[in-house]
Amino acid sequence: MTQASALNDEEAAPPSLKARHALLKRLADVVSLPASRINAFERAVTGDLLVEMLRLGSTEERRRVAARLAPLAELPSSVARLLLRDEPEIARLLIEQCASLSDADLVGCARDAGPEHRLIMAERRGLSEIVTETLFGFGEMEVMEAVLRNPTARLSQVGVEAVVGLSRTHPKLSGLLLKRPELRPAGAYVMFWWCGPDDRRTILQRFAVSREVMQEVSEDVFAMAAAEGWSDPVARKALQFIERRQRNRAAIDKSPFDGLEHALSVAAQDGLSRETASEIAFLAGVKPLTGAKILGDPGGEPLAILCKATGLSRADLLNLWRSMRRPETTADGGLHPDLERVQITYEMLAVDRAQTVLRYWNWSLSSALTPSLLRAIREGEDEVIDEYSAPERAAMMVLTEDLKR
């Protein structure tokens, strides 16, 4: 603002407020001086005086000062604290334009101000992980969606996990989260259970990863574990996730069926009983709880993953579909869209990648499911979950609704 325009402002002010307006502008000018003209202590003291005047000033006065200070590279914390908690249209000037705001400034604003402030903040460029995590903590869907749409915002894994859990009851979050680079396979595999067909396809295309590198580096460890009689449960569980073989060969000797294909053929004719479903799970190398979750899924895509991971053919997939008495054709004789979608899912997956998804489900839904964890899930005791255990967190999110029924 030029000296002439400043004089015009002062002349236009009512006589009783002329001095106030002039002083507000001069103090804002002092705060705006470069470091070569004013030291940090002088700036801070000037800021304190400015705050005291703004507290008793009008909305328009605070707006003018906010607009004047927003471009500054250094802003007194007392002034920032006051203006960030002001009315949304005033706070917006700093939130959107002031690059010198610290994470502490933004977190404090998020906690002390209202939803409108948080929504404005969600669209700010360059939000850090601590700020986005704070914004997510309020559980405001509009704010969370805005953060997820903000390509310059960075998300913490704690924040991502919070969104994954909320996406079960707010499906719109799933599609937004799937576009974020911070999402990891663990979260995607969990969301798969409640995502729609399009999002499920995205998850399989992006997150169904190979275990080839893990298999290469641990090839000789299998012999070591075998020599120890597989006595170490920690190593055994990890190697079960890594190994190439999916089917449980030992289960064939105890099964009333000649193999997995035979079990599916019988089930297609007689229907899928609880006993047959358990046998299919054992033969496929997964626990009954995992098998029940897969067979009970209304979308059907997990059936394709189970069949591809275990080396079953497309005909076997059809037998499994028939065993559940799911529709194969439409009223006009065409292929039912649900079956067609499941068959496409089967064709698009490589065996190794399908095994990764299946193993992760089995790992999280069964291997990590101790009696204490089951009790915690039933009673909703989140604090019992080990914050470092991805399988335990996954089991909590996937099974909470099932175990409460």
C-alpha positions as CSV (number, residue, x, y, z in Angstrom):
1,M,0.0,0.0,0.0
2,T,1.5,3.4,-1.0
3,Q,1.8,6.3,1.4
4,A,-0.9,8.2,-0.6
5,S,-3.4,5.4,-0.2
6,A,-2.5,5.0,3.4
7,L,-3.3,8.7,3.9
8,N,-6.6,8.3,2.1
9,D,-7.5,5.4,4.5
10,E,-6.7,7.5,7.5
11,E,-8.6,10.5,6.2
12,A,-11.6,8.3,5.3
13,A,-11.8,6.9,8.9
14,P,-14.3,8.3,11.3
15,P,-12.6,11.0,13.5
16,S,-12.9,8.9,16.6
17,L,-11.1,6.0,15.1
18,K,-8.6,7.8,12.9
19,A,-5.7,7.3,15.3
20,R,-6.6,3.7,15.9
21,H,-6.5,2.9,12.1
22,A,-3.3,4.7,11.6
23,L,-1.6,2.9,14.6
24,L,-2.8,-0.5,13.5
25,K,-1.3,0.1,10.0
26,R,2.0,1.4,11.4
27,L,2.3,-1.6,13.8
28,A,1.5,-4.0,11.0
29,D,4.2,-2.3,9.0
30,V,6.7,-2.6,11.8
31,V,6.0,-6.3,12.1
32,S,6.5,-6.6,8.4
33,L,10.0,-5.1,8.4
34,P,12.8,-7.4,7.3
35,A,15.2,-8.9,9.8
36,S,17.9,-6.4,8.8
37,R,15.7,-3.6,10.2
38,I,14.1,-5.2,13.3
39,N,15.3,-8.1,15.6
40,A,13.1,-10.9,16.8
41,F,12.5,-9.4,20.2
42,E,11.4,-6.1,18.8
43,R,9.1,-7.9,16.4
44,A,7.6,-10.0,19.2
45,V,6.9,-7.0,21.5
46,T,5.3,-5.1,18.5
47,G,3.2,-8.2,17.8
48,D,2.0,-8.3,21.4
49,L,0.8,-4.7,21.2
50,L,-0.8,-5.4,17.9
51,V,-2.7,-8.4,19.3
52,E,-4.0,-6.3,22.2
53,M,-5.4,-3.7,19.8
54,L,-6.9,-6.4,17.4
55,R,-8.6,-8.1,20.3
56,L,-10.7,-5.0,20.8
57,G,-10.8,-4.0,17.1
58,S,-13.5,-4.6,14.5
59,T,-13.8,-7.5,12.0
60,E,-12.7,-5.3,9.2
61,E,-9.7,-4.1,11.1
62,R,-8.6,-7.6,11.8
63,R,-9.2,-8.6,8.1
64,R,-7.0,-5.7,6.9
65,V,-4.2,-6.7,9.2
66,A,-4.5,-10.4,8.3
67,A,-4.3,-9.5,4.6
68,R,-1.2,-7.3,5.3
69,L,0.6,-10.0,7.3
70,A,-0.3,-13.1,5.2
71,P,2.7,-12.8,2.8
72,L,5.3,-12.4,5.6
73,A,8.1,-14.9,5.9
74,E,8.1,-14.3,9.6
75,L,5.0,-13.7,11.7
76,P,4.8,-13.2,15.5
77,S,3.3,-16.3,17.0
78,S,0.9,-14.2,19.2
79,V,-0.5,-12.5,16.1
80,A,-0.8,-15.8,14.2
81,R,-2.6,-17.5,17.1
82,L,-5.2,-14.7,17.3
83,L,-5.9,-14.4,13.6
84,L,-6.0,-18.2,13.0
85,R,-8.8,-18.5,15.5
86,D,-10.7,-15.6,14.2
87,E,-13.8,-15.8,11.9
88,P,-13.2,-18.2,9.0
89,E,-12.9,-15.4,6.3
90,I,-10.1,-13.8,8.4
91,A,-8.4,-17.0,9.3
92,R,-8.5,-18.1,5.6
93,L,-6.2,-15.3,4.6
94,L,-3.4,-16.8,6.7
95,I,-4.2,-20.5,6.2
96,E,-4.2,-20.2,2.5
97,Q,-1.4,-17.6,1.9
98,C,1.0,-17.6,4.9
99,A,3.8,-19.9,4.2
100,S,5.5,-19.2,7.5
101,L,2.9,-20.9,9.6
102,S,4.4,-23.8,11.6
103,D,2.8,-27.2,12.2
104,A,2.2,-26.1,15.8
105,D,0.3,-23.1,14.5
106,L,-1.9,-25.3,12.3
107,V,-2.4,-28.0,14.8
108,G,-3.4,-25.4,17.4
109,C,-5.9,-23.8,15.0
110,A,-7.4,-27.2,14.1
111,R,-7.9,-28.1,17.8
112,D,-9.2,-24.7,19.0
113,A,-11.2,-23.5,16.0
114,G,-14.2,-25.0,14.2
115,P,-15.1,-27.3,11.3
116,E,-15.0,-24.4,8.8
117,H,-11.4,-23.6,9.8
118,R,-10.4,-27.3,9.5
119,L,-12.0,-27.5,6.0
120,I,-10.1,-24.5,4.9
121,M,-6.9,-26.0,6.3
122,A,-7.5,-29.3,4.6
123,E,-7.0,-27.6,1.2
124,R,-3.7,-25.8,2.3
125,R,-0.6,-26.7,0.2
126,G,2.0,-28.8,1.8
127,L,0.2,-30.1,4.9
128,S,2.6,-32.3,7.0
129,E,1.8,-35.7,8.4
130,I,1.2,-34.4,11.9
131,V,-1.4,-31.8,10.7
132,T,-3.3,-34.2,8.5
133,E,-3.4,-36.8,11.4
134,T,-4.8,-34.1,13.6
135,L,-7.5,-33.2,11.0
136,F,-8.4,-36.9,10.6
137,G,-8.8,-37.1,14.4
138,F,-12.0,-35.1,14.4
139,G,-13.8,-37.6,12.1
140,E,-15.4,-35.0,9.9
141,M,-16.1,-36.6,6.6
142,E,-16.0,-33.4,4.5
143,V,-12.6,-32.4,6.0
144,M,-11.2,-35.9,5.5
145,E,-12.3,-36.0,1.9
146,A,-10.7,-32.6,1.3
147,V,-7.4,-33.8,2.8
148,L,-7.4,-37.0,0.6
149,R,-8.1,-34.9,-2.5
150,N,-5.2,-32.6,-1.6
151,P,-2.3,-33.9,-3.7
152,T,0.3,-31.9,-1.7
153,A,-0.8,-33.1,1.7
154,R,1.3,-35.9,3.3
155,L,-0.4,-38.7,5.3
156,S,1.1,-40.6,8.2
157,Q,0.5,-44.4,8.4
158,V,-1.5,-43.8,11.6
159,G,-3.7,-41.4,9.7
160,V,-4.1,-43.8,6.8
161,E,-5.2,-46.6,9.2
162,A,-7.8,-44.3,10.7
163,V,-9.2,-43.6,7.2
164,V,-9.2,-47.3,6.4
165,G,-11.2,-48.1,9.4
166,L,-13.8,-45.3,8.7
167,S,-14.1,-46.3,5.1
168,R,-16.2,-49.3,6.1
169,T,-19.1,-47.1,7.0
170,H,-18.2,-44.2,4.6
171,P,-17.5,-45.9,1.2
172,K,-16.6,-42.7,-0.5
173,L,-13.3,-42.6,1.5
174,S,-12.2,-45.9,-0.1
175,G,-12.0,-44.5,-3.6
176,L,-10.1,-41.4,-2.4
177,L,-7.7,-43.4,-0.3
178,L,-6.9,-45.8,-3.2
179,K,-5.5,-42.8,-5.1
180,R,-3.1,-41.9,-2.3
181,P,0.6,-42.9,-2.6
182,E,0.7,-43.5,1.2
183,L,-1.7,-46.5,1.2
184,R,0.1,-49.8,1.7
185,P,-1.0,-53.4,0.8
186,A,-2.0,-54.1,4.4
187,G,-4.6,-51.3,4.4
188,A,-5.8,-52.2,0.8
189,Y,-6.3,-55.9,1.6
190,V,-8.4,-54.9,4.6
191,M,-10.5,-52.4,2.7
192,F,-11.1,-55.1,0.0
193,W,-13.7,-56.7,2.2
194,W,-16.1,-53.8,2.1
195,C,-15.1,-52.1,-1.2
196,G,-17.3,-52.2,-4.3
197,P,-16.3,-54.0,-7.6
198,D,-14.4,-51.1,-9.1
199,D,-12.3,-50.4,-6.0
200,R,-11.7,-54.2,-5.6
201,R,-10.3,-54.3,-9.1
202,T,-8.1,-51.3,-8.4
203,I,-6.8,-53.0,-5.2
204,L,-5.9,-56.2,-7.1
205,Q,-4.2,-54.4,-9.9
206,R,-2.1,-52.2,-7.7
207,F,-1.5,-54.1,-4.5
208,A,-1.5,-57.8,-5.4
209,V,2.3,-58.0,-5.2
210,S,4.7,-60.8,-5.9
211,R,6.7,-62.5,-3.1
212,E,9.5,-63.5,-5.5
213,V,12.2,-61.4,-3.8
214,M,11.3,-62.8,-0.4
215,Q,11.4,-66.3,-1.8
216,E,14.8,-65.8,-3.3
217,V,16.5,-64.4,-0.1
218,S,14.9,-67.0,2.2
219,E,15.3,-70.1,-0.1
220,D,18.0,-71.7,2.2
221,V,16.1,-70.8,5.4
222,F,13.4,-73.4,4.7
223,A,16.0,-76.2,5.0
224,M,17.3,-74.7,8.3
225,A,13.7,-74.5,9.7
226,A,13.1,-78.1,8.6
227,A,16.3,-79.3,10.3
228,E,15.0,-77.7,13.5
229,G,11.7,-79.6,13.1
230,W,9.8,-76.3,12.5
231,S,10.0,-75.8,16.3
232,D,10.2,-72.0,16.1
233,P,6.6,-70.6,15.7
234,V,7.8,-67.2,14.7
235,A,9.9,-68.4,11.8
236,R,7.3,-71.0,10.8
237,K,4.5,-68.4,10.4
238,A,6.8,-66.1,8.3
239,L,7.9,-69.0,6.1
240,Q,4.3,-70.1,5.6
241,F,3.6,-66.7,4.2
242,I,6.6,-66.7,1.9
243,E,6.6,-70.3,0.5
244,R,5.5,-71.0,-3.0
245,R,3.2,-74.0,-2.2
246,Q,-0.4,-73.0,-1.3
247,R,-2.3,-76.3,-0.8
248,N,-2.0,-78.3,2.4
249,R,-0.8,-81.7,1.3
250,A,-1.0,-83.1,4.8
251,A,-4.8,-82.3,4.8
252,I,-5.4,-84.7,1.9
253,D,-4.5,-87.8,4.0
254,K,-7.1,-86.9,6.5
255,S,-9.8,-85.6,4.1
256,P,-12.8,-87.6,2.9
257,F,-12.1,-86.2,-0.6
258,D,-9.3,-87.1,-3.0
259,G,-8.3,-83.5,-3.3
260,L,-9.5,-80.0,-3.6
261,E,-10.9,-80.5,-7.1
262,H,-12.9,-83.5,-5.9
263,A,-14.3,-81.5,-2.9
264,L,-15.5,-78.8,-5.3
265,S,-17.0,-81.3,-7.7
266,V,-19.0,-82.9,-4.9
267,A,-20.0,-79.6,-3.4
268,A,-21.3,-78.5,-6.8
269,Q,-23.7,-81.5,-6.9
270,D,-24.7,-81.7,-3.3
271,G,-24.4,-78.1,-2.1
272,L,-21.9,-76.5,0.2
273,S,-22.3,-77.8,3.8
274,R,-20.4,-76.4,6.8
275,E,-18.3,-79.6,6.9
276,T,-17.4,-79.4,3.2
277,A,-16.6,-75.7,3.5
278,S,-14.1,-76.5,6.3
279,E,-12.5,-79.3,4.2
280,I,-12.1,-76.9,1.2
281,A,-10.4,-74.4,3.5
282,F,-8.1,-77.0,5.0
283,L,-7.2,-78.4,1.5
284,A,-6.6,-74.9,0.2
285,G,-4.1,-74.2,3.0
286,V,-6.2,-71.7,4.9
287,K,-7.9,-71.7,8.3
288,P,-11.7,-72.3,8.5
289,L,-12.3,-68.7,9.6
290,T,-10.5,-67.4,6.5
291,G,-12.4,-69.9,4.3
292,A,-15.8,-68.8,5.9
293,K,-15.0,-65.1,5.2
294,I,-14.1,-65.9,1.6
295,L,-17.1,-68.1,0.9
296,G,-19.5,-65.7,2.6
297,D,-18.4,-62.7,0.7
298,P,-21.4,-61.3,-1.3
299,G,-19.3,-59.9,-4.1
300,G,-17.6,-63.2,-5.0
301,E,-14.2,-61.9,-6.0
302,P,-12.4,-63.7,-3.1
303,L,-13.6,-67.0,-4.6
304,A,-11.5,-66.1,-7.7
305,I,-8.5,-65.3,-5.6
306,L,-8.8,-68.6,-3.7
307,C,-9.1,-70.6,-6.9
308,K,-6.2,-68.9,-8.7
309,A,-3.9,-69.0,-5.6
310,T,-4.4,-72.8,-5.3
311,G,-4.0,-73.6,-9.0
312,L,-7.6,-74.5,-9.6
313,S,-9.0,-74.2,-13.1
314,R,-11.8,-72.0,-14.4
315,A,-14.1,-75.1,-14.3
316,D,-13.3,-75.6,-10.6
317,L,-14.2,-71.9,-10.0
318,L,-17.5,-72.6,-11.6
319,N,-18.0,-75.6,-9.4
320,L,-17.4,-73.5,-6.3
321,W,-19.8,-70.9,-7.6
322,R,-22.5,-73.6,-8.2
323,S,-21.9,-75.2,-4.7
324,M,-23.1,-72.0,-3.2
325,R,-26.1,-71.9,-5.5
326,R,-25.3,-68.5,-6.8
327,P,-26.9,-67.5,-10.1
328,E,-25.1,-68.4,-13.3
329,T,-27.3,-66.8,-15.9
330,T,-29.7,-63.9,-16.3
331,A,-33.4,-64.2,-17.1
332,D,-32.6,-63.9,-20.8
333,G,-30.0,-66.7,-20.7
334,G,-26.9,-64.5,-20.6
335,L,-24.0,-64.9,-18.3
336,H,-24.8,-63.4,-14.9
337,P,-22.8,-60.2,-14.3
338,D,-21.7,-61.4,-10.8
339,L,-20.2,-64.6,-12.2
340,E,-18.7,-62.7,-15.2
341,R,-17.0,-60.3,-12.8
342,V,-15.6,-63.1,-10.7
343,Q,-14.3,-64.9,-13.8
344,I,-12.6,-61.7,-15.0
345,T,-11.0,-61.4,-11.6
346,Y,-9.7,-64.9,-11.9
347,E,-8.2,-64.3,-15.3
348,M,-6.5,-61.0,-14.4
349,L,-4.5,-62.4,-11.5
350,A,-1.2,-64.2,-11.6
351,V,-0.9,-67.2,-9.2
352,D,1.9,-65.7,-7.1
353,R,0.0,-62.4,-6.6
354,A,-3.2,-64.2,-5.8
355,Q,-1.3,-66.2,-3.2
356,T,0.0,-63.0,-1.6
357,V,-3.5,-61.7,-1.0
358,L,-4.8,-65.0,0.2
359,R,-1.8,-65.5,2.5
360,Y,-2.2,-62.0,4.0
361,W,-5.9,-62.6,4.7
362,N,-5.1,-66.0,6.3
363,W,-2.3,-64.4,8.3
364,S,-4.4,-61.6,9.6
365,L,-7.7,-63.4,10.1
366,S,-6.4,-66.6,11.6
367,S,-2.7,-66.8,12.4
368,A,-2.7,-63.6,14.4
369,L,-6.1,-64.3,16.0
370,T,-5.3,-65.3,19.6
371,P,-8.0,-65.8,22.2
372,S,-7.1,-62.4,23.8
373,L,-7.3,-60.7,20.5
374,L,-10.7,-62.3,19.8
375,R,-12.0,-61.1,23.1
376,A,-10.6,-57.6,22.4
377,I,-12.4,-57.5,19.1
378,R,-15.7,-58.7,20.5
379,E,-15.5,-56.1,23.3
380,G,-14.1,-53.3,21.2
381,E,-10.9,-52.9,23.2
382,D,-8.7,-51.2,20.7
383,E,-5.9,-50.6,23.3
384,V,-5.2,-54.3,23.5
385,I,-4.1,-54.4,19.8
386,D,-0.3,-54.3,19.3
387,E,0.2,-51.0,17.4
388,Y,3.2,-52.6,15.5
389,S,1.3,-55.7,14.3
390,A,-0.3,-55.3,10.9
391,P,-2.1,-58.6,11.1
392,E,-3.7,-57.8,14.5
393,R,-4.9,-54.4,13.3
394,A,-6.2,-56.0,10.1
395,A,-8.1,-58.6,12.1
396,M,-9.6,-55.9,14.3
397,M,-11.0,-54.0,11.4
398,V,-12.2,-56.9,9.3
399,L,-13.8,-59.0,12.0
400,T,-15.3,-56.4,14.3
401,E,-18.7,-56.4,12.7
402,D,-18.7,-60.2,12.1
403,L,-18.0,-61.1,15.7
404,K,-20.5,-58.7,17.2
405,R,-23.4,-60.2,15.3
